[in-house]
């Protein structure tokens, strides 16, 4: 099973982070949490890693619907979106919300997962693609 929705872009890391925040907001997602993996690895382990950011994205109406259907789904929220560099540019990935349905085996979450996935796909599709 594929766990991520993926987009590759030629944007710099900083520009990609900024644009991802914009495209998520356009789709009704706010960023609740942010983990700078590069800074954390340096501070905690004195290890140098490439730029890597984890954004905890939440669409409140969809989160409310999911929590009402299955309170334990909070363990899988918010939707993580990562921005990282790789040899060919910047990679943006979002957790596929279908995982919620698969992990908790609650068919009533299917509609919410489908809506969230469509919005995340739209956010990623709005990024300029890699050439």
Secondary structure, DSSP 8 states (H G I E B T S, - for coil): ---EEEEEESS-HHHHHHHHHHHHHHTT-EEEEEEEHHHHHHHHH------EEEEEEE-HHHHHHHHHH-GGGGGG-SEEEEEEEETTEEEEEEE-THHHHHHHT-GGGHHHHHHHHHHHHHHHHTS----
